[in-house]
Every structure is written in structure tokens, then in C-alpha cells.
Amino acid sequence: MIPDGVVLDARTVSPRFPGIGRYVLGLLWGAAPTRPRWLRVLTSPIPDARLPREGTLEVPASPFDLRQQWEVPRALRACGARAYHSPYYLMPLAPGVPAVLNCWDMIPLAVPGLFGPPRRMAFRLAHLLAFRAAHVVVVPSEATRHDVRRFFPRSDPKLVVVPPGSDLDVVMTTGEAEARRQALGLPPHYVLYAGSNKPHKNLPALLEGWALARRVAPDATRNLPLVVAGPVDPRFPGGGATRAAANGVARNVMDLGYVDDETLAALYRGATLFVFPSRYEGFGLPVVEAMAQGVPVICGPAPALREVTAGAAEACDATTEGLAGAIVRLLQDRAERERLRAAGLTRAACFTWHATARAMADVYHGALDGR
């Protein structure tokens, strides 16, 4: 039974926080049968249309605004909140009630060269303060728990692993999915990557690996483009199209940029393979989404990806040669693709929003009981 008086901070349901926003919406969806009885939602003055209208609390300050330090506690007191759940580390440091915090990854500290010393120091300080304020810190994987312990050893007693569910519960017929793909000019078969262009995602290695795969196995890759879908972070120039041109495979790479959830679901459904070469992840939601749509997955060596896929994906070295070899092997082996498809469906079924909501109910009870 989920306790009364929990307030979930939904101010991150916005285009600025695509991943965290999808987590908040997924948690609300998974808890929907009991949500009107227990959960209130903290929103900005102009809330996202996908959020529930009933039981909402409006706070004008964003997570980046100093005013949240007193406006959020004031809202919590006014509604009689008993617990506060922040999915983001920029949170009120004295909420006045037991606080539950999500920590998604340690990318700025764990990935060398991604950010300079000032950004890393700010990240470390903000997390140190948030970990002190939280009664419970929820991480999405054992790999992330290991990294948090490494950088913040005193937080260890507060850490709890609760994986998120699979996001793309999109209702779409086969014909509708095919129509979306045709509207994008996609052929019947393609290899798919979904993610950003951030350095740890390792997109350049994938593009180089794709170029190598086309050279060593022209028959297997003929008429088969690599489709790149995902937001482009302007801090890291040189996206899919630029890299593809540099590798001489521009005609065989389709860089779609950001796509909505319905289009992404259609892309997964039509893909021959999904390749996710990331060197570091806190969880790796795209691989779960791809497996849930019945796509054979190739993934890189990130510990979280190995943990999440649990043998249901083709794991390889995230180098040009390693990625090219894995792509060619699976394109030439229909039986292995079918085995991975079936294994991926079974594994993805372990990650549901209902299961996440049930686990979070236990977390809330633990925070209220002082555990």
C-alpha cells in the first residue's frame, strides 16, 4: 500500500529534461490505479499537458532557481506533505519532510575529459548537498550504485536500486508504424542508433564501424542505411551527418535528429538491428526500449548495459573494429538475430512501470519509517 502524503516533483517534465521527464510520467502511469489517493504532483505555473490536472501544486521557481529553496518547502507545508520525491539533484536542501532523490549517473565524474574542472566541481558539490538532504537515494542500476559509492562513499547507506520501466508504451498499429517510416523516407530495412551526440555515447566509433562494415561486407550491408535518431547537444559539434561525411558514407547514413516517442517506436519496430555503443550509462533505457520492440541489440562495454541486457544482447568492444565485427556477424546470421530478439523480449518484460511504482512505494514507506 502506497502511503498518503507523497509529493512528486514534476517540474522536470519539460523538453529540457527529456529522460527525467519521461521517468516522472512513467512513474505516474505505473501508479495510476492508486495515484489519486496518495500522490500529489509539484509543477511549474505552466505544467506539461501530459501531467494530471488533479492534485497539483504550482511552484513558480524552476530547479535552477534559488527561490525553490523556500517556495517548495512552503508548498509542501501548505498541502500537508509527509514525503517529497525529487527526480533531479537540484532540489530544496531543507524540504521539511523526508526526501527521496533519484541519482541517474556519475557521467561528469566518471567519464574523463567530458567536462572541465569547474563543471566537475559544481556537479560534485551539488550532489554532495543533495545526498545529505535526502533520506533515500534511488539509483537505476547496481553499476550506478557502485559509481556513487566510489565518488560519495558516505552516501552508501542511503542507496537503493530501483530500475525504471520501459518508456515506449505507444499504441500503434503495424500500418501506422510503417506509414511513419515511409514519411521519413526510410527503406524496409535499416540499422538503428537512438541517442544523443554526447561524447560518451561513442557515436563517432559507430559511424567509423559502419563504414568499415560496408567495406568488409558489401553484400550484407547493401541497401541498408544506418539511421541515427536523437537530440543534438550543441556543446559537442560534429553530429551524425558531419561524421558520416568525414567517413565517406554520408549516402548510407540518415541523421533524423530529435524524434517524438511515436516516431521512435516506429523506428524501433522497423529496425533490423539496434546498435548502442555507449561507453558509459547509468542504466541504458534505449536498449530496453529496443528489446521491448523485438529488435536484436548490439551494445558497448558499459557495465550498466551488460547488467541491464543480462546476456540478451550482443556485447562487443566499442571500437571501430569491434562494432563492425558485431554488425556484420548479426547481419549474416538470421538465426542469431532471432535468438536475440526472443531473449530481448523476455528481458525487457522485467522492466515495467508497474514494477517501478511498487518498488517506489516500498522506498516511500522506508523514508517515512526512518529506514
N, C-alpha and C positions, 0 to 999 in steps of 0.2 A: 504494500500500500504506500503510495507516494504521500509524503507529509504535506500538510497545508502550509501556506505562507511562504512558498519559494518564489523568488522573483528572478527571472532570466533576463539578462541584459541583451536586448536585441538591436542595439544601436549599430552593430556591425553588419546588419542586413542591408548592405548597400554595395554599389559597384566597386567601392574602394577595397572591400574585404570579400572577394568572391568566394574563397574557400571557407572562411569562418562563417560568412552569412549563410552558406548552404548547410553548414553544420547546425546552426540555430534553427533553420527551417526544418531540417530533417529531424532534429530532436523534438520539435513541436509536433511534427507529423506522427512520429513514433509514439508520442504520449497522448495523442488526440483523444482516445477513449476516456481519459481521466483528467485531461488538461483543464477544463472549465472549473474543476473542483479544487485544484491545487496550485496552478501555475499562473502567475501574472507576468506580463511582459513589459520591460522597460524600453521605450522607444524614443526617437527624436521627434520634434514637432511635426515633421512630415514623414510619417512611417511608410515603409515599403508596403505596397498593396497586398503582398502575399502574407503579411502578418495578420493574426486575428485582431478583430476590432474590439472584442470584449476583454475586459480585464487588463487594459493597457495603462501604463504610467508614462507621461511625457516628461522628458528632461531636455532642456534646450542645449545643454553642453555635449559636445562630442567627446569620444575617448581621448582626443588630443587637447581638449580644453581644460585648463586648470580649474574652471568652475565646477567640473564634475566632482571635485574633492568634497564639496559641501552640498551640491544640488542632488547628487544621487543618494547620499545618506538621508537627506531631508525627505526625498520621495519614499525611501524605504520606511522611515518612521511614520510617515503620513498614512501608509497603507497597512501598517502593522506587520511588515515582513518579518519572517523568522529566519530566513536564509537568503543569500544573494549568490547568484551564479554569473561570473564574468567569463565569457569565452575568449577574452583578449587580455594581454598582460598590462595594458594601460587601463588601470581600474582605480576606483577610490581606495585609498590606503587605510581608511578607517570607516568601513561601511556601517559599523554599529551592530552587525549581526554576523553569524558565522558565514564565511565566504568560501565558495568553491571556484577554482580557477582552472581553465584549460591552458596547458602549455603544449604547443604543437611541434616544436622542433628547436634545435640549437644551431640553426644554419649559420648565423653570423659568427658564432664562436667556433663551430666545428669545421667549417669549410675555409681553408686558408686562402687569403688573397681576395675574398669576395667583397669585404668592406675594410675601410681604413681604421686606424686605432680609435679616432673619436666615435665612430659609429659603433664599434665593438664595445667601447667603454659605456656608451649610453645604453646599449642593449643589456649589458651585464648589470648595470645599476638598476634599470627599470625592472628587470626580473628579480633581482635581489629584494627590492622593496615589495614587489607583488607576492613573492613567495613568503615573505614574512607576514604579510597581511592575510594570506589565505589559510584556512583551516585544512583544506584538501586541495592538492594539485593533481588534476587529471591529465594523463598523457595517453597518446593513442597507440603506443606500442612498447614492448619491452626494450627495443632498441633506443627509443627516445628516453625511457626511464634510465637506461644506462648512461646516456649522454648528460642528462640533467644531474645525475649523481656525480658525474665526472667534474662538471663545472660548478655545481652548487651542492656539495656533499651534505650540508646541514639540512637540505630540503628532503632528504631521503625518507624520513618517517611519514611525510605528508603525501608521498607519491602513490597514485592508484592508476592502473592501466584500464582504460575503457575505450575500445576501438569504436570509431564512428561507423554508421551504416553506409550502405551503398546509396549514392545520391539519386541516380537517374531512374526514379520510378515514373517514367514517362509513358503514358498510354498512347500508343501509336500503331497503326496497322502496318503490315508489310508494304502495302501500296503507298501509304503516306510517307514512310521512310524512304522508299525508292524515289518518290517524287521530289523530296528534299535533296537527295543526292544528285538527281538529274538537273535540278535547278542550279546546282553548283558546278555543273559540267563534269561530274565525276564519271569515270568508266565503271563497268561492272565489278572490277577487281582492283584493289589497291592495298598498299601497306600504310598504316596509320600511326602517327605520333600526335598525342594531345598533351599540351603543357606549354609553359612559358619559354622565353629565351634566356632565362637567368643562367649564369654560368654553371651552377651545379647540376642543371638539367642535362648538360652534356650534349646539346643539340648539334654542335659542330662535328663531334665524333660520329653521330648518327648520319649526318649528311655525307661525311667522308666515307663512312662504311657503306652507305647506299651506292655511292659512286663506285667503290671497289666491287660490291656485289654485282653491279651491272657489267663491269668489265670481265669478271671471272665466270659469271653465269648468265650470259646474254639470253639464252633460251628461257631460263626460269623467270627472268625479270622483264621480258619483252611485253610491251603494252601494259605495264604495271607501274603506275607512278607511286611516289611517296607523298602522302598527304600530311601536311603539318597544320595543326589547328591549335589555337590558344592565344592568349593575350601577349602583346609585345611590350616588355618593360623598356621604356626609352633610355633608362640608365645603362643599358647594355646593347649598343648598336650592333648591327650585323645579324639580322634575323634570318629566317629560313631562306627567303628569296635571295638575299645577298650571299649567303654561304653556298647556296646551290649554284649560283652563277660562278662563284670562285672555283667550284669543283667541276664545272663543265657539265652539270646535269640539270640545268635550270628547266629544260623542257620536260623533265621527268620528276619534278617536284612541284606540288601545288601548295602554296602557302596561303591558307584561308584566313589567318588572323583569328580574332575572337569570334566564337560562335555561341549561340544560346544553347540551353540544355536540350531542347528538342532536336536541334540540328546535330549536336554532339551525339545524342542517342542514335540518330540515323547514321552517322558516320561509323560508330562502333558496329552497328548491325551489318554494314556492308563490307567491312574490312576483312581481308584475307589474313592479315597478321596485325597485331598491335605491338609496337616496339617502344619501350620506355627505358632509355639508357642512363637515367639519373644516377649520379654518384652519391647523392645523399638525399634522404627523405625522412620525415618524421613518421609517415605512415605509407603514403603512396596510393591515394584514392583512385587515380586514373586506372591503375592495374585492376583494382576491384571492379570498377565500372565496366572495364573491357571484358573481364572474365564473366561478369553477370550477364553480358550481352552475347556470350558464346563465342568470343574471339580468342584464338590462341595468342598467348602473350610471351614476348621476349623482354627480359628486364636485366638491368645492370646489377652491380655487386653491392648496392647499398644494403646494409643489414636489415633495415626495416622492410625492404622489398622482399628479401629472402624469407623474412618472418611472415609477412602477410600472404605471400603466394604459397608458402609451405609445400614446395615441390610441384605446384600446379602450373608453373611457368617454366620456360626455357631460360635458365640463368646463364649469363656469359660475362666475360670481361668487357667492360665498357670502353674498349679501344676500337679503332677503325677495323682492325683485323678480326677482333672478337665479335663485333656486331655484324660484319659482313658474313662471317662464317655461320653465325646462328641464323641469319636471314636466309641464306642460300640453303642450309640444311632443311629448314622447315618448308620452304617453298618447293623443295624437291621431294618431300616426304609427306604425302597426304595422310597416311595412317597416323603419323606422329602428331600432325595438326589436329586430327580428330580426337586423339587421346588427350591432348592438352585442352581442347575445347570442353570435353566432358569433365576433366579434372577441375578446370577453372569454374565451371558452373557449380560444381559441388562445393568448392572452396568459397566462392563468392556468397553462397547461401548462408554462410556463417556470419556475415556482416549485414545485419538488418537494423533499421531504426527502432523497431520494437525492442530488440535486444539491447540496444544502446539506452533506450529510455528506462528499461527495467534496471540496468546496471546503474544508471544515474540516480534512480530512486534510492538504491542502497547507499550511494555516495551521500545524498542529501540527508538520509537518516543518520549516517555516521557523523556528518558535520554537526547536526543538531544534538546528537548524543555526546559530542566531545571526543569521538574516536578518530 
